[in-house]
Every structure is written in C-alpha cells, then in structure tokens.
C-alpha cells in the first residue's frame, strides 16, 4: 500500500473515533434536554462510527500496515437548540464524506483497486448518513415546534436498532 494511502487511512481511523465521541456528546445534549429517543439515536450513531474505525484498523492490519492511534480530541461544540445539534451532525457527516473521498482519490491515483473496493462501502454509507442527517433536520423544522409532534419524533428515534457495520457493504443481522 502506498504510504500516502496508508497515512490517510490511519488518519481516518482517528476521525471515525472522534465522530463516535462527537455523537456521544450529542447524545449527552439530548439527554439533558429530556429527549432520550434522540439521545439513543446518537448512541447508535456513535457505535456505527466506532465500527467504521475498527473496520479501517482491521483493513490496515490485514494489509501489513502499522496502525497509529492518535489522541481523540474532546468535542467542543456548544449548542443552543436541538436543531443546532442536528445541523452540526449534518456538517460533520459532510466533513467525513469529504475525508473518505480524499482517501478514495489517493487510492485511485495509486491504482490501489483493493483499497478502492474496500472504501466503496464507506462511500455508500456516507451517502446514507448525509441523507439521514438531512431528514432529521427537515423533520425537526416541520415538527420540532409542536410538543406532541416532538414527543412522537423522539419516540420514533428511540426505536432505532443498532446493526454492526460490515466493510463488505452490508450490515450484519
């Protein structure tokens, strides 16, 4: 594996762990706001981000690349509303998408087709993550001002079930 690709993948491991921390911080914000369904949704999101980090770590190990775990930064965002948390989530997903695309482009430039194939699942996943974040924002804008609707939305989000990520592209049942 080309050094640039290996370094970007190592950095991505840390970014995925940061994403998990960030989403746990979002869950904490929603718990404090009394919206435990939203909190649960972000707890599941944090689990998925951890899965992504571990999948990339495993890929690096299986490729004979030494994995470098850097310190994970403490989330420092301050929010004033549920909507601002959700908007930060969308912004973060777009950041992660750009980062995955950067790794993919480096792999393509190196003609590292195996890494490109591995990353295909992440590219697909990021499209889904951005859509989920956009949908949450739309729903919050539509229903968030009405207590009953917000209650129902919170209840709906509480039903989310964690499905482990498989870098083969499918969630495990």
C-alpha positions in Angstrom: 0.0 0.0 0.0 1.3 3.4 -1.0 2.5 5.5 2.0 0.1 8.4 1.3 -2.9 6.0 1.2 -1.8 4.3 4.4 -1.4 7.6 6.2 -4.8 8.8 5.1 -6.4 5.6 6.3 -4.6 5.9 9.6 -5.9 9.5 10.0 -9.4 8.2 9.1 -9.3 5.8 12.0 -8.8 8.7 14.3 -11.6 10.7 12.6 -14.0 7.9 13.0 -13.2 7.6 16.7 -13.7 11.4 17.0 -17.1 11.0 15.3 -18.1 8.5 17.9 -17.1 10.9 20.7 -18.9 13.7 19.0 -22.1 11.7 18.7 -21.9 10.7 22.3 -21.6 14.4 23.1 -24.8 14.9 21.0 -26.5 12.1 23.0 -25.5 13.8 26.2 -27.0 17.1 25.0 -30.3 15.4 24.1 -30.4 13.5 27.4 -30.0 16.8 29.2 -32.8 18.2 27.1 -35.1 15.3 28.1 -35.1 13.8 24.6 -33.9 10.3 25.3 -35.0 9.0 21.9 -32.7 11.5 20.1 -30.0 10.5 22.6 -30.5 6.8 21.8 -30.3 7.6 18.0 -26.9 9.3 18.5 -25.7 6.5 20.8 -26.3 4.1 17.9 -24.6 6.5 15.6 -21.6 6.5 17.9 -21.5 2.7 17.8 -21.5 2.8 14.0 -18.6 5.3 13.9 -16.6 3.0 16.2 -17.4 0.1 13.8 -16.0 2.2 11.0 -12.8 2.9 12.9 -12.3 -0.7 13.7 -13.0 -1.8 10.1 -10.4 0.5 8.8 -8.0 -0.6 11.5 -8.6 -4.2 10.6 -8.0 -3.4 6.9 -4.7 -1.7 7.7 -3.6 -4.6 9.8 -4.6 -7.1 7.2 -2.6 -5.1 4.6 0.5 -5.2 6.7 0.3 -1.5 7.7 1.2 -0.4 11.2 -1.8 1.3 12.8 -1.1 4.6 14.6 -3.7 5.6 17.1 -3.6 9.3 17.8 -5.3 11.1 20.7 -9.0 11.7 20.2 -10.0 15.3 20.6 -12.7 16.3 23.1 -15.8 17.6 21.3 -16.0 21.3 22.0 -19.2 22.4 20.3 -21.8 24.4 22.2 -25.5 24.2 21.1 -28.5 26.4 21.8 -31.2 24.1 20.3 -32.0 20.7 19.1 -31.9 22.0 15.6 -28.3 23.3 16.0 -27.2 19.8 17.2 -28.8 18.2 14.1 -27.2 20.8 11.8 -23.8 20.1 13.4 -24.4 16.4 12.7 -25.0 17.1 9.0 -22.0 19.3 8.8 -19.9 16.6 10.4 -21.2 13.9 8.0 -20.3 16.1 5.1 -16.8 16.5 6.6 -16.4 12.8 6.9 -17.7 12.2 3.4 -15.0 14.7 2.1 -12.4 12.8 4.1 -13.4 9.4 2.7 -13.4 10.9 -0.8 -9.9 12.2 -0.2 -8.7 8.7 0.7 -10.5 7.2 -2.2 -8.9 9.7 -4.6 -5.5 8.9 -3.3 -6.1 5.2 -3.7 -7.4 5.8 -7.3 -4.2 7.8 -8.1 -2.1 5.0 -6.7 -4.2 2.4 -8.7 -4.8 0.7 -5.4 -8.0 -1.0 -6.5 -8.2 -3.2 -3.4 -8.4 -0.1 -1.2 -10.9 1.5 -3.5 -13.1 -1.6 -3.3 -12.8 -1.6 0.5 -13.8 2.1 0.6 -16.9 1.6 -1.6 -18.9 0.5 1.5 -17.8 3.7 3.2 -18.8 5.9 0.2 -22.2 4.3 0.2 -22.6 4.6 3.9 -21.7 8.3 3.9 -24.5 9.0 1.3 -26.9 7.3 3.7 -25.6 9.2 6.7 -25.9 12.6 5.0 -29.5 11.7 3.9 -30.4 10.6 7.5 -29.0 13.9 8.9 -30.9 15.9 6.3 -34.1 14.1 7.1 -33.7 14.7 10.8 -33.3 18.4 10.1 -36.4 18.5 7.9 -38.5 16.7 10.5 -37.2 19.0 13.3 -38.1 22.1 11.2 -41.6 20.6 10.5 -42.4 19.2 13.9 -40.0 20.4 16.4 -42.1 23.4 17.4 -45.1 21.2 18.4 -44.6 19.4 21.7 -46.8 16.4 20.7 -45.0 16.0 17.4 -41.6 16.3 19.0 -42.7 13.7 21.5 -43.7 11.3 18.7 -40.5 12.0 16.8 -38.4 11.3 20.0 -40.3 8.1 20.5 -39.7 7.1 16.8 -35.9 7.7 17.2 -35.8 5.6 20.4 -36.8 2.6 18.3 -33.6 2.6 16.2 -31.8 -0.7 16.3 -28.0 -1.0 16.1 -26.7 -3.1 13.2 -22.9 -3.6 13.1 -21.2 -2.3 10.1 -19.6 -4.8 7.7 -17.0 -3.3 5.4 -18.3 -5.8 2.8 -21.1 -3.3 2.4 -23.9 -4.9 4.3 -25.0 -4.5 7.9 -24.9 -7.7 9.9 -28.3 -9.0 11.0 
